[in-house]
Amino acid sequence: MARNKRTRDMSNNEIRGELMKRGKTFAQLGVENGLAKNTIRNALDKPYPKGERIIADALRLEPKDIWPSRHL
């Protein structure tokens, strides 16, 4: 995925696809980080800094690169 400035948030499908390319799922990220397997998905629909950071780290991005609208 290009690392240029995004003007829109990544879609849930884009995020899921990027995770899949890296062999990860939301459930795996949750369990690996001591959370319930569905907790990470909360970051897809609403601000959840801990979940955003976990997803961003897995994608080797910053949360503001995935969700620019949340980090104005």
URCORGI-V152132 format. One line per field, one symbol per residue. burial: I if it has 16 or more other ideal C-beta (glycine too) atoms within 10 Angstrom, else O. A space follows every 10 residues. Layout:
burial: ???
This chain:
burial: OOOOOIOOII OOOOIIOIIO OOOIOIOOII OOOOIOOOII IIIIOOOIOO IIOIIIOIIO IOIOIIIIOO OO
